[in-house]
Amino acid sequence: MQNSTDFTLDPQGNVADVLLAYPAVIPAFLSRRMACVGCDLARFETLSSASQVYSVNLEEFLADLERYIHSKT
């Protein structure tokens, strides 16, 4: 992953990797009541599959994650 203005998250990206690389995104998970933060299964889950499990709109979720990433870099 990169920290540039052209950065976009891959829906197939691993949840645990995203949380580790960008801890600033944690509020985006918590505000949606997604238990991915601290969950052992996060290392096996993609952003896409997590959004499906929690019935979260994937496009809005990814956009929110990117906002958090860019606001903290």
C-alpha positions as CSV (number, residue, x, y, z in Angstrom):
1,M,0.0,0.0,0.0
2,Q,1.1,3.5,-0.6
3,N,0.5,6.9,0.9
4,S,-0.1,9.0,-2.2
5,T,-3.0,11.0,-3.4
6,D,-3.7,8.4,-6.2
7,F,-4.1,5.7,-3.5
8,T,-7.2,3.6,-3.6
9,L,-8.0,0.6,-1.5
10,D,-8.5,-2.8,-3.1
11,P,-11.8,-4.4,-2.1
12,Q,-9.9,-7.7,-2.0
13,G,-7.4,-6.2,0.5
14,N,-7.0,-8.0,3.8
15,V,-8.7,-6.4,6.7
16,A,-5.9,-7.1,9.2
17,D,-3.3,-5.6,6.8
18,V,-5.3,-2.5,6.3
19,L,-5.8,-2.1,10.1
20,L,-2.1,-2.6,10.7
21,A,-0.9,-0.3,8.0
22,Y,-3.5,2.4,8.7
23,P,-4.7,2.4,12.3
24,A,-6.5,5.7,11.6
25,V,-9.2,3.7,9.9
26,I,-10.3,2.0,13.1
27,P,-13.2,4.5,13.7
28,A,-14.6,3.6,10.3
29,F,-15.0,0.0,11.4
30,L,-16.3,0.9,14.9
31,S,-18.9,3.4,13.7
32,R,-20.4,0.6,11.6
33,R,-20.3,-1.8,14.5
34,M,-17.9,-4.0,12.6
35,A,-16.0,-6.2,15.1
36,C,-13.0,-6.6,12.8
37,V,-10.7,-4.5,15.1
38,G,-9.0,-7.1,17.4
39,C,-10.8,-10.0,15.7
40,D,-8.6,-13.0,14.9
41,L,-10.6,-13.6,11.7
42,A,-9.6,-10.2,10.3
43,R,-6.4,-11.8,8.9
44,F,-8.6,-14.1,6.7
45,E,-11.2,-11.5,5.7
46,T,-11.2,-9.1,2.8
47,L,-12.7,-5.6,2.9
48,S,-15.3,-6.8,0.5
49,S,-16.3,-9.9,2.5
50,A,-16.4,-8.0,5.8
51,S,-18.7,-5.4,4.2
52,Q,-21.0,-8.3,3.1
53,V,-20.9,-9.9,6.6
54,Y,-22.0,-6.7,8.2
55,S,-24.3,-5.5,5.4
56,V,-22.3,-2.4,4.8
57,N,-22.3,-0.6,1.5
58,L,-18.8,-1.5,0.1
59,E,-18.3,1.7,-2.0
60,E,-19.2,4.0,0.9
61,F,-17.1,2.0,3.3
62,L,-14.0,2.1,1.0
63,A,-14.5,5.9,0.5
64,D,-14.7,6.4,4.3
65,L,-11.6,4.3,4.8
66,E,-9.7,6.4,2.2
67,R,-10.9,9.6,3.9
68,Y,-9.4,8.4,7.2
69,I,-6.2,7.4,5.5
70,H,-5.7,10.7,3.7
71,S,-6.7,12.8,6.7
72,K,-3.9,11.2,8.8
73,T,-1.1,11.1,6.2
